[in-house]
Every structure is written in structure tokens, then in C-alpha cells.
């Protein structure tokens, strides 16, 4: 009887630990993806500002 409770607690503990690990892994992946997306948006914004500056400068010479 005591052996079956130990086995059940061991299985539940392992499943609970795996669930926590999967959740934390998912959160870390989402945070990393958001950081990459934000960095990409900054790069694209910089290119647009550069292109707009070039257009203004080109129009100033015309």
C-alpha cells in the first residue's frame, strides 16, 4: 500500500516538474522572439529614416 502511494507521488511530481519546465521554456522563447522582433523593427525604422533623409537632401539640391 505504501509503495503505491510513493509511486503515485513520484509520477505526479515528475509530471508537475515537466509541466513547469515546459511553461518556463515557452515563456523564455516568447520573450526572445519579442526581443528579436523589436530589434528588427528598430532596424527597419532606421532604414526608413535614412531613406527619408536622403529624399529631403536630394530635394534640397533640386
matplotlib code that plots the C-alpha trace (Angstrom):
import matplotlib.pyplot as plt

x = [0.0, 2.7, 4.7, 1.8, 1.5, 5.2, 4.9, 1.9, 3.6, 6.8, 4.8, 2.8, 6.0, 7.7, 4.7, 4.4, 8.1, 7.9, 4.9, 6.7, 9.8, 7.7, 5.9, 9.2, 10.8, 7.8, 8.0, 11.7, 11.1, 8.3, 10.5, 13.4, 11.1, 9.7, 13.2, 14.2, 11.0, 11.6, 15.2, 14.1, 11.5, 14.2, 16.4, 13.6, 12.7, 16.4, 16.4, 13.2, 14.6, 17.7, 15.7, 13.6, 16.7, 18.2, 15.0, 14.9, 18.6, 18.0, 15.1, 17.1, 19.7, 17.0]
y = [0.0, 2.4, 1.6, 2.5, 6.0, 6.6, 5.6, 7.9, 10.8, 10.2, 10.2, 13.3, 15.1, 14.3, 15.4, 18.6, 19.3, 18.7, 21.0, 23.8, 23.3, 23.4, 26.5, 28.3, 27.2, 28.6, 31.9, 32.3, 31.5, 34.1, 36.8, 36.0, 36.2, 39.5, 40.9, 39.8, 41.3, 44.6, 44.7, 44.1, 46.9, 49.3, 48.3, 48.8, 52.2, 53.3, 52.4, 54.4, 57.4, 57.1, 56.9, 59.9, 61.9, 61.1, 62.2, 65.5, 66.1, 65.2, 67.6, 70.3, 70.1, 70.3]
z = [0.0, 1.0, -2.1, -4.5, -2.8, -3.3, -6.9, -7.5, -5.8, -7.8, -11.1, -10.2, -9.1, -12.4, -14.4, -12.5, -12.9, -16.6, -16.9, -15.1, -17.2, -20.5, -19.3, -18.5, -21.7, -23.6, -21.7, -22.5, -26.2, -26.4, -24.7, -27.0, -30.1, -28.9, -28.5, -32.0, -33.4, -31.6, -32.8, -36.4, -36.2, -35.0, -37.9, -40.4, -38.8, -39.1, -42.8, -43.4, -41.6, -43.7, -46.9, -45.9, -45.0, -48.4, -50.2, -48.3, -49.1, -52.7, -53.0, -51.4, -54.2, -56.9]

ax = plt.figure().add_subplot(projection="3d")
ax.plot(x, y, z, "-o")
ax.set_aspect("equal")
plt.show()
